[in-house]
């Protein structure tokens, strides 16, 4: 059994740091390019913002299962990082330089395909290196690093975008290469001996999926469906928030990205505490609390008037936005709500993958990580497309995404309430969940 080491997990977190920077910049500014540079309507923007998820749908789950079976001198997961990270970084840096739509699509497609190649293996390294009872804490550290990457993408990216649209992308490319290099140099995968039980080929992804949904114990199917719905809600906001801030709040694209950065900031600060909280009260309870928080915050964005959302609360340089020409940066009501949402999202996101990998054995961690990304990817395809059409069919009313998203969070909550497995091995929550089943 691998020992839990904070230093090693922090180093591994640089992989997710790099992933988060790329997607943070991509989701914040590519919709702006599509709307302003190429004049695409909302429905087409929504479809374009799902291309990465369509590619990931066909690549990430089988790559996760493939990485379970790979045996190389540097490990099972590392070859995917070694190949995928530099290519995706180079393609990413070329995106803002394109003013001809086919070349823009070529660069984004190259980045999307190679990102899908290495994302699942880098995430599967966490449960590879961590015992069951410490996986929520470890995932908190991983997502802490990912949240730092998102803050860098939105905060620094928002400021750099005002200087040149190229700069956020070039910064992201450099940081991805540096982050992947740190993982490759300092992380050593646990050995899988030839001929051991771990060497047996794990079931294919589709076989594992059939096993989950045919089981009489429905916890696996319920949590995968919950993941599908909460990511529909989150993906819709993630893809359209900058445009929502521009169209409804009247902000610039850079200030919209800065406003959104309050969410990953609190996500980062609460990432490790949410893992600790889950070890005390259980992963299911922690996730359920987070879903309620997300639903309330997003619905508040729908019902509150712009004047209330932009009402200043206090001066705050990091996540504040200027409310007048040359004015100081102020924390607004919307910014404070996004901080609360960051706490809620950390409760959900930190503890979901540990629940998934604790539904299975060590030999199938990559496969079940791939299944996790299968359902999150499906929802990331459905969410922007659904909301893009809703926006377009309601006369470009971007506020409707703040009605659909909380509704999806509540559906996910309904599925989570029926989950009985997935707690850390030998944790109090796991014992409470399984004790009623030990009758007769």
N, C-alpha and C positions, 0 to 999 in steps of 0.2 A: 504493500500500500504506500502511495506517495505521501510524504509529509507536506503539511500546509506551510508554505513559506511566503510571507508578505512580499519580500523583495522580488522573488521569482514571478509572482502574479503581477506586480507592478510593471516589471519588464515585459511580460506577455501583453499587458494592457497597451503597450505602444502599437501593437498590431491593430487593435480596435481604434486607437487614437488616429491612425492613418486612414482607416476606413471612414471614420466619422467626419474627418476634415473634408474628404472628397465629396461625400454625400451632402454635407452641410452646405458647401459652396454650390454644388450642383443644383440642389433643390431651391436654394435662395435666388439664384441668378439666371439659371437656364430658362425658367418661365418668363422672366423679363425679356431675355433675348428673343424668345419665340413670339411674344406679344408686340414688342417694339421694333425689333430688327427685321422680323420676317412676317409680321402682321397676321399671325395665325389666330383663329377664333378660339374661345375657351374650350370647346369640345375637343379640338385638335391638340390644344396644349395639354389637356388632361390625358389624351391618348399618348402623346409623346412622352409625358412624364411617367408613363407605365412601361415604356419600352425596356427599361432596365429590369423591371420585375418580370416581364414576359421572358426575357433572356434568362433571368435567374431561375424562373420556374422550371426550365428545361435543363439547366446546368447545375445549380447549387445542390439540389437533393441527390442526384446521381454522383456528383463529385464528393459529397459527404460519405456516401457508401463506398465509393472508389477509394477514398483515403483510408478507410478502415482496412482495406486489403493490400494497400501499397506497402512494400518493404524496401527501403533504401538505406544507404549508409548514414544519411542525415535524418532519417525518420519517415513517418507516414505522412505528416502534414507539411513539413518544410518544403518539399519540392514544389508544391503548388504556390507557396508564398514567393519562392525564389523566381519563378517564371512570371507569375501574374502581377506582382506589385510594380516592378519597373515599367512594364508595358502599359499598364493602366495609368501610371503617373505621367508618362510621356504623352499619351493620347489626351489626357485631361488638360495638360498645359496648352495643347493646340486648339481646344474648343473655342475660346473667346476670340481667336484670331480669324475665324471664318465668317465671311459675309455672304457666302454662296451656300444656300441651304443644303444641297447634296454633300458638300464638304463638311458642313457642320454635323450632318447626320453621320457621316463616316467617322468623324472623330468621337462623337458621343457613343456610337455603336462599338467602336474598338475599346473604349474605356469601359463600357457596360459589360461586354463579354469577358474581358480579362478580370474585372472586379468580381464577377460571378465565379471565376475559377478559384480564387483564393480566399473568399470571405468565409465559407463554411469550414475549411480546414483550420483557419486561424482561430475561429471561435471554438471548434472542437478541442483545441489544445487545452482550454480551461478545465473541462471535466477530466481530460487525460491526466492532468497534473494535480488534481484536487480530490480528496476523499469526499464522500457523499455529504457528511454533516457540515462541511465547510464550503459547499458550492455556492450557496447564496451570498456568503461573505466574499468569496472569490469573484463571483459575477458582479458584485457591487464594486469591487476594485476595477475590474475590466471596464465596466460602464462608467465609473469615475473617470478613467482615462479617455473613454469615448466622449463623455460629456465635455472634458477639457478640449478635445478636438473640435466638438461642435461650437464651443464658445470661441475658439480661435477662428473657426470658419465664419461665424456670424459677426463677432466683434471686430476682429482685425480685417476680415473680408469686407464688412460693411464700410469701414473707413478707407480701405484700399480701392474699393470699387469706385468711390468718388474721385480718386486720382486717375484710375484707368481700369476699365473692365477686365483687362488682362491680369492685373496684379493678384487678385485673390486666387485665381487658378494656378498661377506660377508658384505662389507660396504653397498651395496645397500639394502640387507635384513634388516640390522639394521636401516637404515634411513627410510625405508618404514614403519616399525612398529612404529617408533617414530612419523613420519608424520601423520599416520592414528590415532594414539592416541591423537595428538593435535586437529585434527578435531572432533573426538568423544567427547572430553572433553569440548572444548570451543565453538563449533558451535551449535546453537539451531535452528532447522527448524521452519519455520512459521507454526502455527497451522492450521489444516484443520478440521473444525467442522463437526461433524456428522450431516447428514441431510442437509448440505449446498449445494449450487450449485456446489462447488468444489468436493463434495463427489460423484457426479454422475460419473458412470464409463465412462472414456473417450473412444473414438473409438479405436479399435484394430489397430496395426501397419499397417497391410495390407489394412485396410479400409482407413486409413490416406494416405497411399501411393497412392491408387487408386484415392482418392480425389485430391491429388496434380497433378497427371498426366492427370486427366480428366477435370480439370478446364480450362475454356476458357481463363483465365488470366494465362499466361505461366511463370510467374516469378519463381514460386516454382520449376517447372520442370527444368527450365534453370539453376537455381543456384545449384540444386542437381547434374545436369550433369557437371557443371563447377567444383564442388567439386570432382566428380569422376575423371575428367581428370587431375586436378592439383595434386591430391594425387597420381595418377599413376606416374607422373613425379617425385614427391618428394620421393615416396616410393622406386623407383628404385635406386635413389642416396643414400637414407638412408640405404638400405640393402647392397649395394655393395661398398660404398665409401671407407671403410678401405681396401678392396681387390683391388680397383682401385688404391689407394695410394701405395699399396705394389707392384702391377704388373706394373703400368705405371710410377709412380714417383720414384720407388725404395726405398721407406721408410719402416721402420719397422712397425709392427701393432700398437705398442704403439705411435709412432710418427704420424701415420696416424690418430689415434683417437685424438691426441692433435691438429693436423692441422684442423680437422673438428670442434673442439671446438670454433673456431673463429665465426662460424655461430650462434650457440646458444648464444654466448656472446653478439653479436650485436642484436640478437633477444630479449634478455633480456633487453638491454638498450633502445631498441625502442618499447618494448611491450606497455608500458603505453602511450608514445607519439603517437603511431599509433592509439590507441583508441581515443585520443583527436583529432588527425587529422581527423579521420572519423566523429567525431561530428561536425567538421567545414565544410568539403568538401563532406561528404557523404561516407557511407560504400562502395558502388559500385565503386566510383571513386578511393578510397584508395586501394581496392582489385585489381583493374585493373592496377594501377601503380605498385603494388607489383608483379603481374604476368609478366609485361614487364621486370622488373629488374631481376627476376629469369631466364627468357628465355635468356636474354643477358649474364648473368654470366655463366650459364651452357653451352651455346654454345661456350663461350670463352674457357672453359676447353677442349672442343673437338678440337678446331682449333689451340690453342697455343702450341708450342713445350715445352717439359719438361724443357729445360734450361730456358725458359722464366717463366714458372710457379714456378720454384724453385729459381728464381733470388731473392737475399736478398734485402729488403727495409730498415729495421731498426731493431735494437735489441729490442726484446719484450719478456720478460720471460714468460708471461702468455700463449700466444697462439703461440709463436715462436717455431721453431723446430731446432735442431742442424744439421747443414749442413756438419759437419765433425766430426771426432772423437775428443771428448773433446772440441769442438767449442762452442761458445755462441749460445744461442737460438735466431733465427732471424725470423722476420716476412717476409714471402715470398709473391710474387705476388699472388700465389694461396690462401694464408691465407688472404690477403687483399680482394680478390674477394669473399671469403666465408663470410667475414664480411659484404660486400655489399649485398650478398644474404640473410644474416640474417635480414637486414633492410627490404628487399623485402618480405621475408617470414612472417615477423611480420605484414606487411600491409595486407597480405592475410589471415593468420591464425587467427589473433586477431579478425577480423571483420566478419568472415564467420558464426560462431555459433550464434552470436547476430542477424544476418540477418535471420537465420533459425527460431529461436524461436519467432521473431517478425512477422513471417508469420502466427502464430497461437495464441490460447488463453492460459491463465494460466493453465487451466485444462489439456492441452495436451503438456506441455513443455517437460515432460519426453519422451513422444511418439515421438515428433519431434527431440529431442536430439538423440533418438534411430535411427531415419531415417538418421540423419546426419552421425552417425557412420555406418549405413548400407552402404551408398555410399562411405564413406572414406574407409571402410573395403573391399568392393568389389574392389576398386582401389588398395588397399594394397595387395590384392591377385593377381590381374592382373599384377601389376607393376613388382615385382621381378620375377614372372614366365616368363613374356614376355621378360624381359631383360636377365634373365638367359639363355633362349634359344637363344636369339640373340648373346650373348657372346659365347656360345658353338658352334653355327653354323658359327661363323666368326673367328674360330681358337683361341678362348679364348681372343678376343680383348675387354678388359673391357672398352675401351674408348667409345664404341658405346652407353653406357648408357648416355653419355653426349650429344648425338645427339637426342635420343628419348625423354629425359626429357624436353628440351626446346620446342620441337614440341608439347608435351602434354600441356605445359603451354599456348601456343598460342591458342590451341583449347579451353581451358578453358576460355581464354580471349574473344573469339568469343561468347561463351554462356553468359558470364557476361554482355556483351554490350547490351543484350536484356532484362535484369532484370529491372523491374520497381517497385518492392515492396521490403520490408525487411529493410527499413531505420527505425531509432528510431522514436517512436510515437511523433508527433508534432515537429519533427526536420525540419529545412529548407529544407534538402534534400528530406524528405518524402513529404513535401508540394509541392516541385517542381515536384516530380515524379507523384503525384496523380492529380495535377491541370488540365492537359490536358484531363483527363478522365471525368471531370465534365461538359460535354457539352451535351445538348439536353436531 
